[in-house]
Amino acid sequence: MQAIEAKVEPKLPQLITSLPGPKARQIVDRDHRVLSPSYTRDYPLVAKTGRGAVIEDVDGNTFLDFAAGIAVVATGHCHPEVVAAIQKQAAELIHMSGTDFYYPNLVELAEKLAAIAPGKDAKRVYFGNSGAEAIESAIKLARYHTKRDKLIAFNGCFHGRTMGALSLTASKAVQRKGFGSLLGGVFHTPYPNTYRGAYGIRPENAAADCIGYLENELFKRLVDPEDVAAIVIEPIQGEGGYMPAPAAFLQDLEKVCRKHGILLVFDEVQSGMGRTGKWWAADHAGVEPDILCTAKGIASGMPLSAMIAKAHVMNWKPGAHASTFGGNPVCIAASLATIGLLERGYIANAARMGEFISKQIEGWRDSHKIVGDIRGKGLMIGIEFVRDRKTKEKAPDLRNRAVEMAFHKGLLILGAGENSLRLAPPLMVDEEQATFAIRTLEGIITEIERSI
Ligand SMILES: Cc1ncc(COP(=O)(O)O)c(C=O)c1O
C-alpha cells in the first residue's frame, strides 16, 4: 500500500463556515436557474477540489467523501498516478474513435478486462461512455445473438435512464413517470431481498422462493423461457438499497439460464471494479455471466463503460453497434492507471476496510432501534432505516435526516433505495477515516433516536 498511497492532506474534514458557505450559496442559486431540474441534490455541497477521500468546497470547508461521486472514484479523487496518465495521454492523443480506427491502449484495456472478467471463457469487449450505454449494448447484443426479444429484469433494480435501460429499471416510479411506453417484452420478477422478502417471497428463503417464482409463475404464465434473450440482474442492488443477492440464488439463476438458452447479464456498473473486495460481485458467487456490464469505478471518474461478453456471444457484424466517443484514449489511460492501483493494493484494501467497517457497525442492529438491517460486501455497505425493528416500517424521513446531518458534520454520504443509506467511499480509504465516518454516523443515529 505504501508505494501507491495518494498524498492526502488533510485526511479528516474541517468546517470553517456555516453550510452552505457564501460562495456555495451563490453557485447553488445560479445552478438552480440554469441546470436541468431533473437532477437530485440531497444537500448543497459545491465541490472545488478533491484529494484522496477528501473534498474541499468553494468556501474552504473540507469533507470526508463516503459517496465517491456515486461509487466512482475508486482510487480516490485525483490520484497522482491517474492524473499523470490522463495528462500524458491528453498531450499525445485525445480522440481518434475506436469505431473507425485502431490505437494501442484500446486493445490493452480490452485485453486486461477480458483477463480479469469472471470465468475461463474467452471474452470480447465493447466500450461505451456510461453505465446506461453499457446496458443498452447488452440488451442489443442479447437480442442479436439469441434472435429472441424478451428480457427479464428484477424489481428494485436500477440499470440506467436511457429508454432501453429504463425499461429494465424498476427502482422508483419517478424515473419512468411521463416518458410513455418503454421497450416491449420486458418482464420483472422479485429480487431476493433477504431482509424484507415481498411478493410472497420469504426473507429467510428468498433465494429459493425467487427461483420458484421465476420458473413456476413467470415462465408458466407470462413468458415462455424459449422466447427470453436475457435475464439482467445486479448481483448487488445498488440504487435499490445496497442489497446483495445470495450466492445460491445467483448460482441457481445461472443454471436456469443454461437450461433454457437464456443469456445471463450481470450489471456490475456499481458493484464491479473491486468495490466488493474482489474484482466482481460475480466472483463472490463463482458465477460466469455471459455478459458483464461495468462503468463507474472503471476509470476513477473519467467517463467510460465496458460490456464484456463471452467471445462466442459477441458475434454481431461490423456496423451493428458503435459509438463515437466510447473507448476514448484519455479515459482508457485513466482506466489502465486505475486498474494498476486496484491490483497493487486497493482491492485488498476494499476487502479489509469493508470488513473493518462492517464489524464495527454490525451491532447497531441491536443497539439502535432505527437500524433495521446492515448488509453489503467490501466497501458497498447499506444501512436500512426503520421506524420499528419488529414491524420493519420504513423510515425514509429518518434516513434523509441522517444524510443531511452527516453533511453538516463534514461527512458526505448518499441514500440508496427508499430508506437505506450507502457507505461507498473510495477504495483507498484508511482506518482513521473509516473510524471518523462510523463515529459520526453513530452520533447522528443516536441523536435522531433521542428526538423521536
Ligand atoms: C447498477 C447500475 N447500472 C447502471 C447505472 C447507470 O449508469 P450511468 O448513470 O453511468 O448511466 C447505474 C447508475 O447508478 C447503476 O448503479
PDBQT file of the ligand as one rigid body, heavy atoms in Angstrom, charges set to zero:
ROOT
HETATM    1  C1  LIG A 501     -26.173  -0.819 -11.376  1.00  0.00    +0.000 C 
HETATM    2  C2  LIG A 501     -26.243   0.374 -12.262  1.00  0.00    +0.000 A 
HETATM    3  N1  LIG A 501     -26.445   0.209 -13.572  1.00  0.00    +0.000 NA
HETATM    4  C3  LIG A 501     -26.497   1.257 -14.428  1.00  0.00    +0.000 A 
HETATM    5  C4  LIG A 501     -26.354   2.537 -13.968  1.00  0.00    +0.000 A 
HETATM    6  C5  LIG A 501     -26.398   3.699 -14.928  1.00  0.00    +0.000 C 
HETATM    7  O1  LIG A 501     -25.134   4.249 -15.052  1.00  0.00    +0.000 OA
HETATM    8  P1  LIG A 501     -24.960   5.731 -15.641  1.00  0.00    +0.000 P 
HETATM    9  O2  LIG A 501     -25.531   6.674 -14.660  1.00  0.00    +0.000 OA
HETATM   10  O3  LIG A 501     -23.465   5.851 -15.805  1.00  0.00    +0.000 OA
HETATM   11  O4  LIG A 501     -25.675   5.732 -16.947  1.00  0.00    +0.000 OA
HETATM   12  C6  LIG A 501     -26.152   2.765 -12.604  1.00  0.00    +0.000 A 
HETATM   13  C7  LIG A 501     -26.017   4.133 -12.070  1.00  0.00    +0.000 C 
HETATM   14  O5  LIG A 501     -26.183   4.398 -10.913  1.00  0.00    +0.000 OA
HETATM   15  C8  LIG A 501     -26.098   1.653 -11.730  1.00  0.00    +0.000 A 
HETATM   16  O6  LIG A 501     -25.896   1.806 -10.415  1.00  0.00    +0.000 OA
ENDROOT
TORSDOF 0
